[in-house]
């Protein structure tokens, strides 16, 4: 190999260059001393290597600063942002201020490899040259500490791909610092800064008159003021209109918009509210544009200390957009112009409140309004960047996707407003029914009624309304039809629902309500709290509604992983944000630690706990605190209330609580209560399964579990026999696990505990293993003489209290059993530690 050969220079290639400089690195060495400084720089180098691999960069040179090549600007920006974050964390750990300045540019470069001999003599393996390199260096030199400056070439390319940076992209600030001139560069360059609030300076760079300075226009220079004034006086208004720049807005696919309140200037009351809803319905057909929901707008108005029904005009709408991360504000107007009905709409930049685009459509008479709205929304979608072909393919005319009747649309719009503001069930239902009288094919009215019933817990009625909506598919948009079909699958087998949900989210990934519902179903059917946490975190977006409610869901997922401090932090944030419901979850984070007084306070502070510990929550609480009489009294009161309300599922759940308390407290009437539960379940199985398919099967298996607790082998066998042909076993994972627990208990009672151990050992290794599975394995190991193995499962029951309180199954009837066996294990541990000669591990 000839090491003296000349290197081969590649043809010019377009690359992204990132130059960084570690601020005050020399003084750092002087302050720290050689050894501490060396350790600091080793940690710095580990950070660089990790980020280089993460963002696919190629390190060309390093000293106090770095020179890296990237294929794409967004990767270079990701490296720069993470580099500044990493430096800050390294510095904080050492009580130092570590910052770097960075310059990022895209341009042509020449590259060549040095020979091995040259590298051994100290040369870099790869050389990079070209005008792009000094320009990136000028940007880096100009930057303040912690600042990332981009050239006008790099900024739009990075901005378009910013979503690839993850959640932080929604909080990045993109600022223009105007045009600058650099020594050695002939033309002025526009400079941009990108940064995260709290990390970046987000202010203009300092001028260095020797190397970089602002390009001040002639008209702003003192010597030119007189001439400028003369020129301005001579310019006409018409010339300004001709030469003024066309405004623009950076809008990307799936960006968000705020829809302001439509102004009705016609004086025709039929158009109040109705065309506002029509405008939304028409726009919602786009998978390119995301609309901030009415509920989210109302929540933001409340945070702004406005009334929820305040008019969303230009000023208020712009502030909502800025607060919630929406890219644009849409303002629509309907008016009579020259004897024709005109529908117009503006796209407003929320930062400046300037109109970026304006579109309109004219029609003859009020009957033309819906067609004009379709025309206007098509134009808006194209202006915002959606491909016209996609607009044409996905747009269904409003009369087909909603209703051709303005009167029906008016009743529908008013009903939605009632649901948003007062939630008056009867008034809203009356208005929806009026809309359906005017247009019996109005599928959206059925869908809205289903949502209202569902929110009120009237599951059967909700399902019936969805069925009616789906019977008129031609009057639903593709997304609305897919959403209703998915909602109709909520009580189907979990596997079917999860598959359908993934298909839906592949098309509509920003439907945060659906994602939140998916997390809830994952919690109730899978008990995989890591998965639930990941799903719920997807909903914590500035544009999502009910974020504080979602934080409670996140707290539950964290509690289920024994991450108590994190869970309590989320519960507190939820409450501080105004959500005071489901206070039991907050309380359980304290109960898991044995802090019952704090639990009582947390429960009482929430709307769901102001009556004290009642119903299901009360039974769990008094079992956990070994107050069995109070637990029995609360269960009886729950049964009475559910029976009087005619709620069959709640009646059976209350009976399950009564039977559980009797068995777990080892009362003499325990077998009678278990038999009453079995008889009631058999009598109402068809009725309850119509509401919730797995209910009867799980209730029968619970009866078998309670029989196992009493060592009643016949009761266990009967429960297995009653459920052996149930499809629920194969469709619902937690019910299938419960059956395995009963089979293991059947084996233990039959004198073959080793078989029970073999059955349950692989089950408990899974993250979704039921509490009852750990309990049953403990009993099987004990019966098999495996004392240490039994102690492992007993210890699990005492150290997974968060999981004990948060585990759910299809009907949640295992909560009473779980709480009791965990409390029992804790008591056994305390008694064991109190024995003479006990030695802590």
Secondary structure, DSSP 4 states (H G I P E B T S, - for coil): --TTSPPPBPPPEEEEEEEEEETTHHHHHHHH-HHHHHHHHHHHHHHHHHHHHHTT-EEEEESSEEEEEESSHHHHHHHHHHHHHHHHHHHHHTT----EEEEEEEEEEEEEEPPHHHHHTT--SEEEESHHHHHHHHHHHHSPTT-EEEEHHHHHHHHHTGGGGGGGGGTEEEEEEEEEEETT-SS-EEEEEEEETTTS--SPPPPBTTTEEE---GGGSGGGHHHHHHHHHH--HHHHHHHSPPP-----TT-EEEEPPPEE-S--GGGTTHHHHHHHHHHTT-SSSEEPPHHHHHHHHHHTT--TT----HHHHHHHHHHHT-SEEEEEEEEEETTEEEEEEEEEETTTTEEEEEEEEEESSGGGHHHHHHHHHHHHHHHTT--HHHHHHH---HHHHS-S-HHHHHHHHHHHHHHHHT--HHHHHHHHHHHHHH-TT-HHHHHHHHHHHHHTT-HHHHHHHHHHHHTTGGGS-HHHHHHHHHHHTTTS-HHHHHHHHHHHHHH-TT-HHHHHHHHHHHHHHH--HHHHHHHHHTT--TT-S-HHHHHHHHHHHHHTTT-HHHHHHHHHHHHHTT----HHHHHHHHHTTT-HHHHHHHHHHSGGGTT-S-HHHHHHHHHHTT-HHHHHHHHHHHHHHHHHHT-HHHHHHHHHHHHHHHHHTT-TTHHHHHHHHHHHHHHTHHHHHHHSTTHHHHHHHHHHHHHHHTT-HHHHHHHHHHHTT-THHHH-HHHHHHHHHHHHHHHHHTT-HHHHHHHHHHHHTSTT--HHHHHHHHHHHHHTT-HHHHHHHHHHHHH-HHHHHH---SS-TTHHHHHHHHHHHHHHHHHHHHSTT----
